[in-house]
Amino acid sequence: MRRPPEARSATRSFVELVALALVAAVVGRAWLVQNFIVPTSSMAGTLRGMHRQVTCADCGHRFACGTDLRPIQTRARCPSCGFAENALADLPDLSGDRILVHKTAFAARQPHRWEAVVFRSPEEPDKICVKRAVGLPGETIQIIDGDVHVDGRIARKPLEQQRPLWIPVHAVEARSAERAPRWQSDASETAWHRDGAVFRYRRAGDADTGIEPRDAPIDWLVYHHRVRTPAGALEQPIVDDLSYNQNLFRRQEHFRPVRARVLQRRLQSTGSGHVALLATDGRDEFELRIAPSSGQVELFHDGEPVAKATVPAARLTRPTDFEWSLVDRQVVVALDGQAVLPAYPFSAAARPLRPTSRPFACGAAGVDTEVSELTVVRDLNGDDVADEY
């Protein structure tokens, strides 16, 4: 019995559609787009190669350790609290990040600075490499003290281009015992109190002193960068260590201090005084003062005012995400992801650079303040720059 013409037509149309889809897939793979799984750790921590996911037994922080280099360490050190006895050997291997590559993107334009690019290795054509574009045709590139210089001038990244390159240093976790807390007051008496992952400042005593809130002395909460050792917590500057590469052996003397750092937190404050933030790279010092009642934000460089802005006071009296960046020799301040001051570029002061273990402080005077989600991150620097770029 023969099938009616309508059935034969429908079957033929279906076969043609499948054939066209296969041809389109082959053409697309060859000329347009292609999926790749990142094979190695050379772009960590922007992209992960084969890795294992670890949850710190002490503070609960989750982090990845690359496993494309063998042998695998039996234990992993937490990048946030420094606990070094996290089991690693028996965790399963996870595949690298999957990326979709536009194979003809540069037919119409050149690569943009800081964007990730995929290419075949000149030495091994069968090997796919993923790197970040920094130098463009005709430019001379130098890496000086961890900063990228283009034709003799430092290349400064806007905030949106900084964020993908940030590497976690420390996050305040609610369950961490923190035998030697990294955030603490250096004063004998302080109004700062910690409740889990939240720090609170209460201005209870200000009225008794007779001091106007705006003139009250700042009560500072200081970040102390500490590393756990068998002998106890050792305070030292932040270095270009990368917890993802724990299978890659580096001697202690090969680590270099990192000047480019960022403080992130959630801030809520009320009162007629002000909140203050301090940041230093070991040579230049910056202070940011925020008045919640008026919404005034002012930046000082070595004690001199250099920038000022006013934001709606309501943004400061409700929980607000805050970013305080000292990267590429520029200061950027953002609330809820948006810059509130123009980026402030600066030249290094004439005095010598002294790497510090206390790069950040936050303080309050005459205001009720609540700070949560305190996180210190750093920009790519030193060996990280050489690997990723």
C-alpha positions in Angstrom: 0.0 0.0 0.0 1.5 3.3 -1.0 1.6 6.3 1.4 -0.4 9.4 0.4 1.6 12.3 -1.1 1.0 14.4 2.0 2.7 11.8 4.2 5.7 11.5 1.9 6.0 15.3 1.8 6.0 15.6 5.6 8.6 12.9 5.9 10.8 14.5 3.3 10.5 17.9 5.0 11.5 16.4 8.3 14.6 14.7 6.7 15.6 17.9 5.0 15.2 19.8 8.2 17.5 17.4 10.1 20.0 17.5 7.3 20.1 21.3 7.3 20.5 21.3 11.1 23.5 18.9 10.8 25.1 21.0 8.1 24.5 24.2 10.1 26.1 22.6 13.2 29.1 21.5 11.2 29.5 24.9 9.6 29.0 26.7 12.9 31.6 24.5 14.6 34.1 25.1 11.8 33.6 28.8 11.3 31.3 30.5 13.9 31.2 29.1 17.4 32.6 26.2 19.4 32.4 24.9 22.9 35.6 24.4 24.8 36.4 23.0 28.2 39.2 25.0 29.8 42.1 22.4 30.1 44.5 24.0 32.5 44.8 26.3 35.5 46.8 29.0 33.7 43.8 31.4 33.8 43.0 30.7 37.5 41.2 32.2 39.3 39.3 33.8 36.3 38.7 30.4 34.7 39.1 27.0 36.3 40.7 23.9 34.7 40.3 20.5 36.2 39.8 21.0 39.9 38.4 19.9 43.2 35.9 21.8 45.2 36.7 22.2 48.9 34.6 23.3 51.9 36.7 24.6 54.7 36.1 22.5 57.8 36.9 25.5 60.0 35.0 28.5 58.5 32.8 26.9 55.8 34.3 28.9 53.0 34.1 27.1 49.6 37.1 27.2 47.3 38.6 25.3 44.3 42.0 23.7 44.0 43.4 22.9 40.5 44.3 19.3 39.9 45.8 19.4 36.3 49.2 19.3 38.0 50.2 16.0 39.6 50.7 14.7 42.3 47.7 16.0 44.2 48.3 17.3 47.7 46.5 15.4 50.5 45.5 18.6 52.3 44.4 22.1 51.2 44.7 25.4 52.9 41.7 27.7 53.1 42.4 31.1 51.4 40.0 32.8 53.8 40.9 31.6 57.3 44.2 29.8 56.7 43.1 26.5 58.0 45.5 24.0 56.4 44.0 20.6 57.2 41.1 20.4 54.7 40.9 17.0 53.1 41.7 17.2 49.4 43.0 13.8 48.3 39.7 11.9 48.3 37.5 14.6 46.6 36.4 13.9 43.1 38.0 15.7 40.1 35.7 18.2 38.4 36.1 19.3 34.7 37.2 22.7 33.8 34.9 25.7 33.0 33.0 25.4 29.7 33.3 28.4 27.5 31.6 29.3 24.2 34.1 30.7 21.6 33.1 33.1 18.8 35.5 32.1 16.2 35.0 35.0 13.8 34.8 37.8 16.4 38.1 39.4 15.3 37.3 39.3 11.7 35.5 42.6 12.1 37.4 44.1 15.1 40.6 43.8 17.1 40.7 42.2 20.6 39.9 44.6 23.4 42.3 45.1 26.2 41.6 42.8 29.2 39.2 40.5 27.4 39.8 36.7 27.3 40.9 35.2 24.0 41.3 31.7 22.7 44.0 30.6 20.3 46.1 27.6 19.3 49.5 27.3 20.9 52.3 28.3 18.5 54.5 25.4 19.8 51.7 22.8 19.9 49.0 23.6 17.2 46.7 20.9 18.7 46.7 22.6 22.1 44.1 25.3 22.8 45.2 28.2 25.0 43.0 30.7 26.9 44.7 34.0 27.9 43.8 37.6 28.5 44.6 40.3 25.9 46.7 43.2 27.4 49.0 44.4 24.6 47.5 45.5 21.3 49.3 45.8 18.0 52.2 48.3 18.1 52.2 48.7 21.8 55.1 48.1 24.3 54.0 46.3 27.5 55.8 46.3 30.8 54.9 44.8 34.2 56.3 47.0 36.9 55.5 46.2 40.6 52.6 44.1 39.4 51.0 47.0 37.4 50.6 46.7 33.6 52.2 49.7 31.7 51.4 50.4 28.1 53.9 52.5 26.2 55.3 53.7 29.5 52.0 54.6 31.1 50.1 52.6 33.7 46.9 50.9 32.3 44.1 51.7 34.6 41.0 49.4 34.6 37.5 50.8 35.2 35.6 49.1 38.0 33.6 46.8 35.7 36.8 45.4 34.2 38.5 45.1 37.7 35.8 42.8 39.1 36.5 39.7 36.9 40.2 39.8 38.0 39.7 40.0 41.7 41.0 37.1 43.9 39.6 36.5 47.4 41.9 37.1 50.3 39.7 36.9 53.4 35.9 36.9 54.1 34.4 37.2 57.5 32.5 33.9 58.0 29.8 33.5 60.7 31.1 30.0 61.9 34.8 30.7 61.9 36.4 30.5 65.3 39.2 32.9 64.3 41.7 32.2 67.1 43.5 35.4 66.0 40.7 37.6 64.4 41.9 39.6 61.4 39.4 42.5 62.0 39.9 44.0 65.5 40.2 47.3 67.3 43.7 48.4 68.3 42.2 50.6 71.0 42.0 49.6 74.7 38.3 50.5 74.7 36.1 50.1 71.7 32.4 50.3 70.8 32.7 47.8 68.1 31.2 44.3 68.8 31.1 41.3 66.6 28.0 39.0 66.2 28.8 36.1 63.9 29.7 37.7 60.5 28.3 41.2 61.5 30.2 44.1 63.2 28.2 46.7 65.1 29.1 50.1 66.4 26.9 51.9 68.9 27.4 55.5 69.9 26.0 55.0 73.4 28.8 57.0 75.1 28.9 60.0 72.8 26.2 62.0 74.6 28.0 61.7 77.9 31.2 63.2 76.6 29.7 66.5 75.5 31.4 66.1 72.1 29.4 66.9 69.0 29.0 63.7 66.9 30.7 65.2 63.9 33.8 66.0 66.0 33.9 62.7 67.9 37.1 60.7 67.6 37.0 57.8 65.1 36.9 54.3 66.7 38.8 52.2 64.2 38.3 48.5 63.3 41.6 47.4 61.6 42.3 44.5 59.2 45.4 42.5 60.2 46.5 40.1 57.5 47.5 36.9 59.3 48.8 33.5 58.1 48.4 30.4 60.2 51.6 28.5 61.0 52.3 25.6 63.3 53.6 28.1 65.8 50.6 30.3 65.6 49.2 33.2 63.5 51.9 35.2 61.8 51.1 38.8 60.7 52.5 39.7 57.2 51.6 41.7 54.1 49.3 40.2 51.5 51.3 38.3 48.8 50.6 37.0 45.3 49.7 33.5 46.6 46.9 31.7 44.8 45.1 29.0 46.8 43.9 27.4 43.5 47.5 26.5 42.6 48.3 24.6 45.8 49.9 21.8 43.8 52.3 24.2 42.2 55.3 24.5 44.6 56.7 27.9 45.2 59.4 28.9 47.7 58.4 31.4 50.3 61.0 33.9 49.0 59.3 33.8 45.6 56.1 35.4 46.9 55.8 39.1 46.4 53.7 41.6 48.3 50.5 42.8 46.6 49.6 46.5 46.7 46.3 46.3 44.7 43.5 45.5 47.1 39.8 45.9 47.4 37.4 46.0 50.4 33.8 44.9 49.9 31.1 45.1 52.5 27.5 45.8 53.3 27.0 49.0 55.2 24.1 50.6 57.1 24.5 53.7 59.3 22.4 56.3 61.0 23.3 59.4 63.0 24.8 62.9 62.6 28.5 61.7 62.8 30.3 59.9 60.1 31.7 56.5 58.9 35.3 56.4 57.8 37.4 54.0 55.7 41.1 53.9 55.6 43.2 52.2 52.8 47.0 52.2 52.1 49.3 50.5 49.7 52.2 50.9 52.1 53.2 54.4 50.7 50.1 56.5 50.0 47.2 56.7 52.5 43.6 57.4 51.7 40.6 58.1 53.9 37.0 58.1 52.9 34.5 59.9 55.2 30.7 59.3 54.8 28.1 61.4 56.6 24.8 59.4 56.6 22.6 62.3 57.7 23.7 64.5 54.8 24.9 62.0 52.2 28.2 63.7 51.8 31.1 61.5 50.7 34.7 62.9 50.8 38.0 61.4 49.9 41.4 62.4 51.4 44.8 61.6 50.1 47.5 61.8 52.8 45.2 64.1 54.8 44.4 66.4 51.9 40.8 66.5 50.4 40.8 65.4 46.7 37.2 64.6 45.8 33.7 65.1 47.2 30.2 64.0 46.2 26.7 63.9 47.7 24.4 60.9 47.5 20.8 60.5 48.7 21.0 59.9 52.5 18.4 57.1 52.2 21.1 55.0 50.4 23.3 55.1 53.5 20.6 54.5 56.1 19.6 51.1 54.5 21.9 48.2 53.8 24.1 49.2 51.0 26.7 47.2 49.1 30.0 49.0 49.2 33.3 48.7 47.2 36.5 50.5 48.1 39.2 49.8 45.5 42.9 50.6 45.4 43.9 49.1 42.1 46.1 50.3 39.3 47.1 53.3 41.4 43.6 54.7 41.4 40.9 54.9 44.0 37.4 53.9 43.1 34.4 54.1 45.5 31.1 52.4 44.6 27.7 52.0 46.3 25.4 49.3 45.0 27.8 48.7 42.1 27.8 52.3 40.9 30.8 54.7 41.3 29.9 57.7 43.6 33.2 59.6 43.0 35.2 60.0 39.8 38.0 57.5 39.8 41.0 59.2 41.5 44.3 58.4 39.8 47.5 59.1 41.8 51.2 59.0 41.3 53.3 57.2 43.9 54.6 59.4 46.7 58.3 60.1 47.0 58.7 58.2 50.3 59.7 54.5 50.1 57.2 51.7 49.8 56.8 49.7 52.9 54.5 46.7 52.4 51.9 46.6 55.2 49.9 43.8 56.9 47.2 46.3 57.7 45.9 47.7 54.4 42.4 48.6 55.5 40.4 50.0 58.5 36.9 51.0 58.9 35.7 53.3 61.7 32.8 55.2 63.0 32.1 58.3 65.2 28.7 59.5 66.4 26.7 57.1 64.3 25.1 53.7 64.8 26.8 51.5 62.2 26.4 47.9 61.1 28.9 46.2 58.8 28.5 42.8 57.3 30.0 40.6 54.6 33.4 42.2 55.1 35.6 40.8 52.3 39.1 41.6 51.3 40.1 40.7 47.7 43.2 41.5 45.6 43.8 42.3 41.9 46.0 40.0 39.7 49.6 40.7 40.4 53.1 39.4 40.1 53.2 35.7 38.9 49.4 35.8 38.4 49.9 38.5 35.8 52.6 36.6 34.0 50.4 33.4 33.9 47.1 34.9 32.9 48.3 37.5 30.3 
